[in-house]
């Protein structure tokens, strides 16, 4: 059994917490349109991930450790899925009016119609 009062656990807690918050900061400051929303989503999931990770470390020799690790991976997967859904262009475009392609100039269309006459 891995004791919770062990020095390694209390050393890993700030390292994992700082690492997770650094990930949140990097995503939120990426400059992308949904960066702040993604950072907020990761920040909401971060306490669960940290608690489940240390639950798995504390229960390393028991069968409950595999459940904690599975839930941690599930939380990370769920947060990545939400981020992907928010970042998709089709998801964003469904709530906006489509702008027509204006690559053909109106002037060229007028010249073509004049040429045919």
VEXLO-45269 format. One record per atom (N, C-alpha, C, CB): x, y, z; residue in three letters; residue number from 1; atom name. Coordinates in nm, 2 decimals, decimal comma. Each point is the difference from the previous one (the first is absolute). Glycine has a CB too. Example, Ala and Ser with C-alpha at 12.3 -4.5 7.8 and 13.67 -1.06 7.14 Angstrom:
       x       y       z  residuo  num  atomo
    1,32   -0,57    0,78      Ala    1      N
   -0,09    0,12    0,00      Ala    1     CA
    0,09    0,12    0,00      Ala    1      C
   -0,19   -0,12    0,12      Ala    1     CB
    0,15    0,23   -0,19      Ser    2      N
    0,09    0,11    0,00      Ser    2     CA
   -0,08    0,11    0,08      Ser    2      C
    0,12   -0,06   -0,22      Ser    2     CB
This chain:
       x       y       z  residuo  num  atomo
    0,08   -0,12    0,00      Unk    1      N
   -0,08    0,12    0,00      Unk    1     CA
    0,09    0,12    0,00      Unk    1      C
   -0,19   -0,12    0,12      Unk    1     CB
    0,15    0,22   -0,20      Unk    2      N
    0,08    0,13   -0,01      Unk    2     CA
   -0,06    0,10    0,10      Unk    2      C
    0,05   -0,05   -0,25      Unk    2     CB
    0,02    0,08    0,36      Unk    3      N
   -0,06    0,09    0,10      Unk    3     CA
   -0,02    0,14   -0,05      Unk    3      C
    0,11   -0,14    0,17      Unk    3     CB
   -0,22    0,20   -0,13      Unk    4      N
   -0,03    0,13   -0,05      Unk    4     CA
    0,09    0,11    0,06      Unk    4      C
   -0,24   -0,07   -0,02      Unk    4     CB
    0,30    0,04    0,14      Unk    5      N
    0,09    0,09    0,06      Unk    5     CA
    0,14    0,00   -0,05      Unk    5      C
   -0,14   -0,02    0,20      Unk    5     CB
    0,16   -0,07   -0,30      Unk    6      N
    0,13   -0,01   -0,06      Unk    6     CA
    0,05    0,13   -0,06      Unk    6      C
   -0,05   -0,25   -0,04      Unk    6     CB
    0,18    0,27    0,04      Unk    7      N
    0,06    0,12   -0,05      Unk    7     CA
   -0,02    0,00   -0,15      Unk    7      C
    0,17    0,00    0,18      Unk    7     CB
   -0,17   -0,11   -0,25      Unk    8      N
   -0,02    0,00   -0,15      Unk    8     CA
   -0,13    0,05   -0,04      Unk    8      C
    0,15   -0,19   -0,01      Unk    8     CB
   -0,26    0,16    0,09      Unk    9      N
   -0,13    0,04   -0,04      Unk    9     CA
   -0,01    0,15    0,02      Unk    9      C
   -0,10   -0,22    0,07      Unk    9     CB
    0,15    0,28    0,04      Unk   10      N
   -0,01    0,14    0,02      Unk   10     CA
    0,10    0,08   -0,09      Unk   10      C
   -0,06   -0,05    0,23      Unk   10     CB
    0,16   -0,02   -0,29      Unk   11      N
    0,08    0,06   -0,10      Unk   11     CA
   -0,06    0,00   -0,13      Unk   11      C
    0,20   -0,07    0,13      Unk   11     CB
   -0,28   -0,03   -0,16      Unk   12      N
   -0,06   -0,01   -0,13      Unk   12     CA
   -0,13    0,09   -0,01      Unk   12      C
    0,08   -0,24   -0,02      Unk   12     CB
   -0,14    0,26    0,13      Unk   13      N
   -0,12    0,09   -0,01      Unk   13     CA
    0,02    0,14   -0,05      Unk   13      C
   -0,08   -0,13    0,19      Unk   13     CB
    0,18    0,20   -0,14      Unk   14      N
    0,02    0,13   -0,07      Unk   14     CA
    0,06   -0,01   -0,14      Unk   14      C
    0,04    0,09    0,23      Unk   14     CB
    0,03   -0,19   -0,26      Unk   15      N
    0,06   -0,01   -0,13      Unk   15     CA
   -0,12   -0,03   -0,10      Unk   15      C
    0,22   -0,09    0,09      Unk   15     CB
   -0,31    0,00   -0,06      Unk   16      N
   -0,11   -0,02   -0,09      Unk   16     CA
   -0,09    0,11   -0,01      Unk   16      C
    0,02   -0,24    0,06      Unk   16     CB
   -0,05    0,31    0,06      Unk   17      N
   -0,09    0,12    0,00      Unk   17     CA
    0,06    0,11   -0,09      Unk   17      C
   -0,08   -0,06    0,23      Unk   17     CB
    0,21    0,09   -0,21      Unk   18      N
    0,06    0,10   -0,08      Unk   18     CA
    0,00   -0,04   -0,15      Unk   18      C
    0,14    0,07    0,20      Unk   18     CB
   -0,11   -0,19   -0,23      Unk   19      N
    0,00   -0,05   -0,14      Unk   19     CA
   -0,14    0,02   -0,06      Unk   19      C
    0,19   -0,16    0,06      Unk   19     CB
   -0,29    0,12    0,01      Unk   20      N
   -0,14    0,01   -0,05      Unk   20     CA
   -0,03    0,15   -0,02      Unk   20      C
   -0,07   -0,22    0,11      Unk   20     CB
    0,10    0,30   -0,02      Unk   21      N
   -0,03    0,14   -0,01      Unk   21     CA
    0,08    0,07   -0,11      Unk   21      C
   -0,06    0,01    0,24      Unk   21     CB
    0,18   -0,06   -0,27      Unk   22      N
    0,08    0,05   -0,11      Unk   22     CA
   -0,07   -0,04   -0,13      Unk   22      C
    0,21   -0,02    0,13      Unk   22     CB
   -0,26   -0,10   -0,14      Unk   23      N
   -0,08   -0,05   -0,12      Unk   23     CA
   -0,12    0,09   -0,02      Unk   23      C
    0,08   -0,23    0,04      Unk   23     CB
   -0,15    0,26    0,07      Unk   24      N
   -0,12    0,09   -0,01      Unk   24     CA
    0,04    0,14   -0,06      Unk   24      C
   -0,11   -0,13    0,19      Unk   24     CB
    0,22    0,18   -0,13      Unk   25      N
    0,05    0,13   -0,04      Unk   25     CA
    0,04    0,00   -0,15      Unk   25      C
    0,08    0,05    0,23      Unk   25     CB
   -0,01   -0,16   -0,27      Unk   26      N
    0,04    0,00   -0,14      Unk   26     CA
   -0,11   -0,01   -0,10      Unk   26      C
    0,21   -0,12    0,08      Unk   26     CB
   -0,32    0,04   -0,04      Unk   27      N
   -0,11   -0,01   -0,09      Unk   27     CA
   -0,08    0,14    0,00      Unk   27      C
   -0,02   -0,25    0,05      Unk   27     CB
    0,01    0,31    0,06      Unk   28      N
   -0,08    0,12    0,01      Unk   28     CA
    0,07    0,12   -0,07      Unk   28      C
   -0,10   -0,08    0,22      Unk   28     CB
    0,24    0,08   -0,22      Unk   29      N
    0,07    0,11   -0,06      Unk   29     CA
    0,05   -0,04   -0,14      Unk   29      C
    0,07    0,07    0,22      Unk   29     CB
   -0,13   -0,17   -0,28      Unk   30      N
    0,04   -0,04   -0,14      Unk   30     CA
   -0,04    0,10   -0,11      Unk   30      C
   -0,02   -0,23    0,08      Unk   30     CB
   -0,06    0,32   -0,05      Unk   31      N
   -0,04    0,10   -0,09      Unk   31     CA
   -0,11   -0,04   -0,10      Unk   31      C
    0,23    0,08    0,02      Unk   31     CB
   -0,28   -0,20    0,00      Unk   32      N
   -0,10   -0,06   -0,08      Unk   32     CA
   -0,14    0,06    0,05      Unk   32      C
    0,13   -0,21   -0,05      Unk   32     CB
   -0,23    0,20   -0,04      Unk   33      N
   -0,13    0,06    0,04      Unk   33     CA
   -0,06   -0,06    0,12      Unk   33      C
   -0,03    0,04   -0,24      Unk   33     CB
    0,05   -0,17    0,25      Unk   34      N
   -0,07   -0,07    0,12      Unk   34     CA
    0,10   -0,04    0,11      Unk   34      C
   -0,16   -0,09   -0,16      Unk   34     CB
    0,28    0,16    0,16      Unk   35      N
    0,10   -0,03    0,10      Unk   35     CA
   -0,04    0,02    0,14      Unk   35      C
    0,16    0,07   -0,17      Unk   35     CB
   -0,23    0,04    0,19      Unk   36      N
   -0,05    0,03    0,14      Unk   36     CA
   -0,10   -0,10    0,05      Unk   36      C
    0,04    0,24   -0,04      Unk   36     CB
   -0,13   -0,28   -0,05      Unk   37      N
   -0,10   -0,10    0,03      Unk   37     CA
    0,06   -0,13    0,03      Unk   37      C
   -0,16    0,12   -0,14      Unk   37     CB
    0,26   -0,16    0,06      Unk   38      N
    0,08   -0,12    0,02      Unk   38     CA
    0,07    0,00    0,14      Unk   38      C
    0,02   -0,03   -0,25      Unk   38     CB
    0,04    0,14    0,28      Unk   39      N
    0,07    0,02    0,13      Unk   39     CA
   -0,10   -0,02    0,11      Unk   39      C
    0,17    0,15   -0,10      Unk   39     CB
   -0,29   -0,09    0,09      Unk   40      N
   -0,10   -0,01    0,11      Unk   40     CA
   -0,04   -0,15    0,01      Unk   40      C
   -0,08    0,24   -0,04      Unk   40     CB
    0,06   -0,31   -0,07      Unk   41      N
   -0,04   -0,14    0,01      Unk   41     CA
    0,11   -0,08    0,07      Unk   41      C
   -0,14    0,02   -0,21      Unk   41     CB
    0,26    0,00    0,17      Unk   42      N
    0,11   -0,07    0,07      Unk   42     CA
    0,01    0,03    0,14      Unk   42      C
    0,13    0,00   -0,21      Unk   42     CB
   -0,15    0,13    0,25      Unk   43      N
    0,00    0,04    0,14      Unk   43     CA
   -0,11   -0,07    0,08      Unk   43      C
    0,10    0,22   -0,07      Unk   43     CB
   -0,22   -0,24    0,01      Unk   44      N
   -0,10   -0,06    0,07      Unk   44     CA
    0,03   -0,15    0,02      Unk   44      C
   -0,17    0,16   -0,10      Unk   44     CB
    0,24   -0,22    0,01      Unk   45      N
    0,03   -0,15    0,01      Unk   45     CA
    0,12   -0,02    0,09      Unk   45      C
   -0,09   -0,04   -0,22      Unk   45     CB
    0,18    0,15    0,24      Unk   46      N
    0,12   -0,02    0,07      Unk   46     CA
   -0,01   -0,06    0,14      Unk   46      C
    0,09    0,19   -0,14      Unk   46     CB
   -0,18   -0,14    0,23      Unk   47      N
    0,00   -0,06    0,13      Unk   47     CA
   -0,03   -0,15    0,00      Unk   47      C
   -0,08    0,22    0,09      Unk   47     CB
   -0,01   -0,26   -0,18      Unk   48      N
   -0,04   -0,14   -0,01      Unk   48     CA
    0,12   -0,09   -0,05      Unk   48      C
   -0,23    0,07   -0,05      Unk   48     CB
    0,31   -0,01   -0,04      Unk   49      N
    0,11   -0,08   -0,05      Unk   49     CA
    0,11   -0,01    0,11      Unk   49      C
   -0,05    0,08   -0,24      Unk   49     CB
    0,07    0,03    0,31      Unk   50      N
    0,11   -0,01    0,11      Unk   50     CA
   -0,05   -0,09    0,11      Unk   50      C
    0,07    0,24   -0,06      Unk   50     CB
   -0,19   -0,23    0,10      Unk   51      N
   -0,05   -0,09    0,11      Unk   51     CA
    0,00   -0,15   -0,04      Unk   51      C
   -0,14    0,19    0,08      Unk   51     CB
    0,10   -0,21   -0,20      Unk   52      N
    0,00   -0,14   -0,05      Unk   52     CA
    0,14   -0,06   -0,02      Unk   52      C
   -0,22    0,04   -0,11      Unk   52     CB
    0,31    0,05    0,07      Unk   53      N
    0,14   -0,05   -0,01      Unk   53     CA
    0,06   -0,03    0,13      Unk   53      C
    0,02    0,14   -0,20      Unk   53     CB
   -0,05   -0,06    0,30      Unk   54      N
    0,06   -0,03    0,13      Unk   54     CA
   -0,08   -0,11    0,08      Unk   54      C
    0,08    0,24    0,01      Unk   54     CB
   -0,20   -0,25   -0,05      Unk   55      N
   -0,08   -0,12    0,05      Unk   55     CA
    0,06   -0,13   -0,05      Unk   55      C
   -0,20    0,14    0,01      Unk   55     CB
    0,24   -0,14   -0,14      Unk   56      N
    0,07   -0,12   -0,05      Unk   56     CA
    0,14   -0,02    0,06      Unk   56      C
   -0,13    0,04   -0,22      Unk   56     CB
    0,20    0,07    0,25      Unk   57      N
    0,13   -0,02    0,06      Unk   57     CA
   -0,02   -0,05    0,14      Unk   57      C
    0,10    0,18   -0,14      Unk   57     CB
   -0,20   -0,14    0,22      Unk   58      N
   -0,02   -0,04    0,13      Unk   58     CA
   -0,04   -0,14    0,01      Unk   58      C
   -0,06    0,23    0,06      Unk   58     CB
   -0,01   -0,28   -0,16      Unk   59      N
   -0,06   -0,13    0,00      Unk   59     CA
    0,07   -0,09   -0,10      Unk   59      C
   -0,22    0,09    0,07      Unk   59     CB
    0,35   -0,07   -0,09      Unk   60      N
    0,08   -0,07   -0,11      Unk   60     CA
   -0,01   -0,15    0,00      Unk   60      C
    0,15    0,19    0,01      Unk   60     CB
   -0,16   -0,25    0,11      Unk   61      N
    0,00   -0,15    0,00      Unk   61     CA
   -0,14   -0,06    0,00      Unk   61      C
    0,21    0,02    0,12      Unk   61     CB
   -0,31    0,07   -0,12      Unk   62      N
   -0,14   -0,06    0,00      Unk   62     CA
   -0,06    0,01   -0,13      Unk   62      C
   -0,03    0,07    0,24      Unk   62     CB
   -0,09   -0,14   -0,26      Unk   63      N
   -0,07    0,00   -0,12      Unk   63     CA
   -0,07    0,13   -0,03      Unk   63      C
   -0,03   -0,24    0,02      Unk   63     CB
    0,01    0,32    0,08      Unk   64      N
   -0,06    0,13   -0,02      Unk   64     CA
    0,09    0,10   -0,07      Unk   64      C
   -0,13   -0,04    0,21      Unk   64     CB
    0,26    0,01   -0,21      Unk   65      N
    0,10    0,08   -0,07      Unk   65     CA
   -0,03    0,00   -0,15      Unk   65      C
    0,17   -0,04    0,17      Unk   65     CB
   -0,21   -0,07   -0,23      Unk   66      N
   -0,03   -0,01   -0,14      Unk   66     CA
   -0,12    0,08   -0,03      Unk   66      C
    0,10   -0,22   -0,01      Unk   66     CB
   -0,20    0,23    0,10      Unk   67      N
   -0,12    0,08   -0,02      Unk   67     CA
    0,04    0,15    0,00      Unk   67      C
   -0,14   -0,18    0,11      Unk   67     CB
    0,22    0,22   -0,02      Unk   68      N
    0,05    0,14    0,01      Unk   68     CA
    0,07    0,04   -0,13      Unk   68      C
    0,01   -0,01    0,25      Unk   68     CB
    0,08   -0,08   -0,29      Unk   69      N
    0,08    0,03   -0,13      Unk   69     CA
   -0,10    0,01   -0,12      Unk   69      C
    0,21   -0,12    0,10      Unk   69     CB
   -0,30    0,03   -0,10      Unk   70      N
   -0,10    0,00   -0,11      Unk   70     CA
   -0,08    0,12    0,00      Unk   70      C
   -0,01   -0,24    0,01      Unk   70     CB
   -0,04    0,29    0,10      Unk   71      N
   -0,07    0,12    0,01      Unk   71     CA
    0,08    0,12   -0,04      Unk   71      C
   -0,14   -0,10    0,18      Unk   71     CB
    0,27    0,10   -0,14      Unk   72      N
    0,08    0,11   -0,04      Unk   72     CA
    0,02    0,01   -0,15      Unk   72      C
    0,12   -0,02    0,22      Unk   72     CB
   -0,10   -0,09   -0,28      Unk   73      N
    0,02   -0,01   -0,15      Unk   73     CA
   -0,14    0,04   -0,06      Unk   73      C
    0,18   -0,18    0,02      Unk   73     CB
   -0,29    0,14    0,04      Unk   74      N
   -0,13    0,04   -0,05      Unk   74     CA
   -0,02    0,15    0,00      Unk   74      C
   -0,09   -0,22    0,07      Unk   74     CB
    0,13    0,28    0,05      Unk   75      N
   -0,02    0,15    0,01      Unk   75     CA
    0,09    0,07   -0,10      Unk   75      C
   -0,05   -0,03    0,24      Unk   75     CB
    0,17   -0,01   -0,26      Unk   76      N
    0,08    0,06   -0,10      Unk   76     CA
   -0,06   -0,02   -0,14      Unk   76      C
    0,21   -0,04    0,14      Unk   76     CB
   -0,25   -0,08   -0,17      Unk   77      N
   -0,07   -0,02   -0,13      Unk   77     CA
   -0,12    0,08   -0,02      Unk   77      C
    0,09   -0,23    0,00      Unk   77     CB
   -0,17    0,24    0,10      Unk   78      N
   -0,13    0,09   -0,01      Unk   78     CA
    0,04    0,14   -0,02      Unk   78      C
   -0,12   -0,16    0,15      Unk   78     CB
    0,22    0,21   -0,08      Unk   79      N
    0,03    0,14   -0,02      Unk   79     CA
    0,06    0,03   -0,14      Unk   79      C
    0,05    0,02    0,24      Unk   79     CB
    0,03   -0,12   -0,29      Unk   80      N
    0,05    0,01   -0,14      Unk   80     CA
   -0,12    0,00   -0,10      Unk   80      C
    0,22   -0,11    0,07      Unk   80     CB
   -0,32    0,02   -0,05      Unk   81      N
   -0,11   -0,01   -0,09      Unk   81     CA
   -0,08    0,13    0,00      Unk   81      C
   -0,01   -0,24    0,04      Unk   81     CB
   -0,01    0,30    0,08      Unk   82      N
   -0,08    0,13    0,00      Unk   82     CA
    0,08    0,11   -0,07      Unk   82      C
   -0,10   -0,07    0,22      Unk   82     CB
    0,23    0,07   -0,20      Unk   83      N
    0,09    0,10   -0,07      Unk   83     CA
   -0,01   -0,02   -0,15      Unk   83      C
    0,15    0,01    0,20      Unk   83     CB
   -0,15   -0,14   -0,25      Unk   84      N
    0,00   -0,02   -0,14      Unk   84     CA
   -0,14    0,04   -0,06      Unk   84      C
    0,16   -0,19    0,03      Unk   84     CB
   -0,27    0,16    0,05      Unk   85      N
   -0,13    0,05   -0,05      Unk   85     CA
   -0,01    0,15   -0,01      Unk   85      C
   -0,10   -0,21    0,10      Unk   85     CB
    0,15    0,28    0,00      Unk   86      N
    0,00    0,14    0,00      Unk   86     CA
    0,08    0,06   -0,11      Unk   86      C
   -0,04    0,00    0,24      Unk   86     CB
    0,15   -0,07   -0,28      Unk   87      N
    0,09    0,06   -0,10      Unk   87     CA
   -0,03   -0,03   -0,14      Unk   87      C
    0,17   -0,02    0,17      Unk   87     CB
   -0,27   -0,07   -0,20      Unk   88      N
   -0,03   -0,04   -0,13      Unk   88     CA
   -0,07    0,12   -0,08      Unk   88      C
   -0,02   -0,24    0,07      Unk   88     CB
    0,06    0,26   -0,19      Unk   89      N
   -0,06    0,11   -0,08      Unk   89     CA
   -0,15   -0,03   -0,03      Unk   89      C
    0,22    0,05   -0,10      Unk   89     CB
   -0,25   -0,18    0,08      Unk   90      N
   -0,14   -0,03   -0,03      Unk   90     CA
   -0,09    0,03    0,12      Unk   90      C
    0,07   -0,18   -0,16      Unk   90     CB
   -0,02    0,15    0,28      Unk   91      N
   -0,07    0,03    0,12      Unk   91     CA
   -0,03    0,15    0,01      Unk   91      C
    0,10   -0,20    0,11      Unk   91     CB
    0,01    0,28   -0,14      Unk   92      N
   -0,02    0,15    0,01      Unk   92     CA
   -0,08    0,05   -0,11      Unk   92      C
    0,22    0,01    0,11      Unk   92     CB
   -0,21   -0,06   -0,23      Unk   93      N
   -0,07    0,05   -0,12      Unk   93     CA
   -0,15   -0,02    0,01      Unk   93      C
    0,21   -0,03   -0,13      Unk   93     CB
   -0,25   -0,07    0,21      Unk   94      N
   -0,14   -0,04    0,00      Unk   94     CA
   -0,08    0,12    0,07      Unk   94      C
    0,06   -0,25    0,01      Unk   94     CB
    0,00    0,33    0,06      Unk   95      N
   -0,07    0,11    0,07      Unk   95     CA
    0,02    0,13   -0,07      Unk   95      C
    0,02   -0,12    0,22      Unk   95     CB
    0,05    0,13   -0,33      Unk   96      N
    0,02    0,12   -0,07      Unk   96     CA
   -0,05   -0,01   -0,14      Unk   96      C
    0,20    0,04    0,14      Unk   96     CB
   -0,23    0,08   -0,20      Unk   97      N
   -0,04    0,01   -0,14      Unk   97     CA
    0,12   -0,02   -0,09      Unk   97      C
   -0,19    0,15    0,06      Unk   97     CB
    0,17   -0,23   -0,16      Unk   98      N
    0,11   -0,03   -0,10      Unk   98     CA
    0,02    0,12   -0,09      Unk   98      C
   -0,04   -0,25    0,01      Unk   98     CB
    0,17    0,29   -0,03      Unk   99      N
    0,03    0,11   -0,09      Unk   99     CA
    0,03   -0,05   -0,13      Unk   99      C
    0,08    0,14    0,19      Unk   99     CB
   -0,14   -0,09   -0,30      Unk  100      N
    0,03   -0,06   -0,13      Unk  100     CA
    0,15    0,03   -0,04      Unk  100      C
   -0,25    0,02   -0,07      Unk  100     CB
    0,30   -0,10   -0,02      Unk  101      N
    0,13    0,02   -0,05      Unk  101     CA
    0,01    0,12   -0,10      Unk  101      C
    0,05   -0,25    0,03      Unk  101     CB
    0,03    0,35    0,00      Unk  102      N
    0,00    0,12   -0,09      Unk  102     CA
    0,13    0,00   -0,08      Unk  102      C
   -0,14    0,12    0,17      Unk  102     CB
    0,20   -0,24   -0,21      Unk  103      N
    0,12    0,00   -0,07      Unk  103     CA
   -0,01    0,05   -0,14      Unk  103      C
    0,07   -0,19    0,14      Unk  103     CB
   -0,19    0,17   -0,20      Unk  104      N
   -0,02    0,05   -0,14      Unk  104     CA
   -0,05    0,15    0,01      Unk  104      C
   -0,06   -0,23   -0,08      Unk  104     CB
    0,13    0,32    0,01      Unk  105      N
   -0,03    0,14    0,02      Unk  105     CA
   -0,13    0,03   -0,08      Unk  105      C
    0,24    0,06    0,03      Unk  105     CB
   -0,33    0,03    0,01      Unk  106      N
   -0,12    0,04   -0,07      Unk  106     CA
    0,04    0,06   -0,13      Unk  106      C
   -0,12    0,03    0,21      Unk  106     CB
    0,23    0,04   -0,22      Unk  107      N
    0,05    0,06   -0,12      Unk  107     CA
    0,02   -0,10   -0,11      Unk  107      C
    0,11    0,18    0,13      Unk  107     CB
   -0,04   -0,29   -0,09      Unk  108      N
    0,02   -0,11   -0,10      Unk  108     CA
   -0,12   -0,06   -0,06      Unk  108      C
    0,21   -0,04    0,12      Unk  108     CB
   -0,32    0,03   -0,03      Unk  109      N
   -0,12   -0,06   -0,05      Unk  109     CA
   -0,07    0,10   -0,09      Unk  109      C
   -0,02   -0,12    0,21      Unk  109     CB
    0,03    0,25   -0,19      Unk  110      N
   -0,06    0,10   -0,09      Unk  110     CA
    0,07   -0,01   -0,14      Unk  110      C
   -0,06    0,15    0,20      Unk  110     CB
    0,19   -0,16   -0,20      Unk  111      N
    0,08    0,00   -0,12      Unk  111     CA
   -0,04   -0,13   -0,08      Unk  111      C
    0,19    0,13    0,11      Unk  111     CB
   -0,21   -0,24   -0,04      Unk  112      N
   -0,03   -0,13   -0,07      Unk  112     CA
   -0,14    0,02   -0,07      Unk  112      C
    0,14   -0,13    0,16      Unk  112     CB
   -0,23    0,18   -0,09      Unk  113      N
   -0,14    0,02   -0,06      Unk  113     CA
    0,00    0,10   -0,11      Unk  113      C
   -0,10   -0,06    0,22      Unk  113     CB
    0,19    0,16   -0,22      Unk  114      N
    0,00    0,10   -0,10      Unk  114     CA
    0,07   -0,07   -0,13      Unk  114      C
    0,01    0,19    0,17      Unk  114     CB
    0,08   -0,27   -0,15      Unk  115      N
    0,08   -0,07   -0,11      Unk  115     CA
   -0,10   -0,09   -0,08      Unk  115      C
    0,22    0,01    0,14      Unk  115     CB
   -0,31   -0,08   -0,07      Unk  116      N
   -0,09   -0,09   -0,07      Unk  116     CA
   -0,10    0,08   -0,09      Unk  116      C
    0,02   -0,16    0,19      Unk  116     CB
   -0,05    0,28   -0,16      Unk  117      N
   -0,09    0,08   -0,08      Unk  117     CA
    0,07    0,04   -0,12      Unk  117      C
   -0,13    0,08    0,20      Unk  117     CB
